[in-house]
Amino acid sequence: MFVRPFRVVLLATMITACSVIAAGQSARLNFDNLKPLEDRAVDVVEVNIEGKILNLAKRVLLKVKDRDAKIVGEAIQGLEAIYVRVLRFENENEYNIAEVDAIRMQLQSPGWERLANVRSKKDNQKIDVYTMFEGDDMSGVAVVISENKSIALVNVIGPIDIDLLAELGGKLNIPSIDIETDDDGN
């Protein structure tokens, strides 16, 4: 008799744990495996915009008199962080593509959806763009670019208001974005 209630409790605990893990899915990528590559690269760019600096940028964008800048400020109001890594090498193939593919493997985890995939034989270029959603809201973006002599990664964490960014289409070097809506505005 004890075994059956124990199984029900165990099953309920496992379901709850899976729900918590799925809900806690983070859009932040782990770039640690790129550290050894920095010693071999001739140029390294590391940008970490988070916390007070990001909050300052959002406040400034919202207070300027330029309408387009204010729209950008509103669109990124919920952002938590922006991380950029760029490594450029002197010679071709100075890094193992498996080191970059480890980042791409993180984007195979639940929650990430591929938005774009570009492959070009010229310079052995690979470009991947992924988004993460929580419900209908975008909670993260990741871009991974690798070529023979360079690697570039961008990781944006937090909600981005695509409708507001669409208003900027054709301005501020943002391409025009056509978003179809229902008759009731959804």
C-alpha angles and dihedrals in degrees: 000000000000093000097063098054088043090056091049091050091046092049092047091049092050092049091049092048091050090050091051092048092048093047091049094054107142125214091210115113123214110236096177094111089063094064095088089053092059091072091057097043121094092209127030125184119188119178122179115178111179143118117012095002093053091045090051091051091050092049092048093049091051093050102046119102094236109104093208092052089051090053090052089049091052092045093054097037092114097045116128100188148344121210126186129181124181124176122182122190131205095228136029119269096013089141133050113247088221087071090061093038087062086066091047089052089060086061090060090069120106115284098034118104125191112241100173138007120187125180123182127177090209105095088352089270122186123180124183126179120190134179131199122209134195102200106313094335123094109235100177149003130205129189122188119186124178130177135164093275104022149042126200127184130181123185120182117187125198138033119318119197102226093183090060092046089050088061087064093055109139093016133091090015090295111137118239110269121201113204117182117217135189120254090263091058098260 
